[in-house]
Amino acid sequence: MWKYLKSIFNFKGQMPLTGFSTSKNIFTLKNLLCGIGKSEIREQEILINEYPFEPSIAYPTALISAKDIECMSVDFTVCKIHVKEDIIFISAEYKERLKEFAVSNNIRLISQSWNWDWILEPYLDTEFTKENEERCLARLVENGFTSLEIEAIRAEVKDQMYAYNFDTMLWDWCSLGLSDVLSAMRAKYSQAEFRVFYKRALEIEKRT
């Protein structure tokens, strides 16, 4: 345990430069924890500021009209607003306000998608048992994934998710989802690469 903790505090943060950093050589661990911006829930609009994900229609700021929102997911952790083939994240602290917003503006509430949570379960700060693996695999297969595809996705995000959850000392043991993997991969990929990943990540999230 001491060696593991020592390795964390000795982490130098030297990773490939992306288009999201002003540094020419390295980025710090803060790049991994970019947040999801700030939100203001109004009567018929949602104002988004400081949104970090460049491919999104909410980047870096946007005023989202209720009539443009297709549906919302506010069941668990980060709230998700589905709009124009995009998914915008809003802090869970606005959960009840968003429910009221949905009712008053006749917006459909949908269930949480667990695809990314199941894919990212090996990178939680908890034991990933054979039973966990079999359960996650079964759920993902039901939603149209193959075991080879799941392995490929996990191989792509593995190093970044370990850095995101452990090197930053986030140590999330409950759930890692779409917003987490976007934060992690944003810190690795170039702007062009991240745009491709972003589109693919949303498709994975929506697959049923």
Secondary structure by P-SEA (a helix, b strand, c coil): caaaaaaaaaccccccccccccccccccccccccccbbbbbcccbbbbcccccccccccccccccccccccccccccbbbbbcccbbbbbcccaaaaaaaaaaaabbbbbcccaaaaaaacccccccccaaaaaaaaaaaaaacccaaaaaaaaaacaaaaaaacccccccccccccaaaaaaaaaacccaaaaaaaaaaaaaaaacc
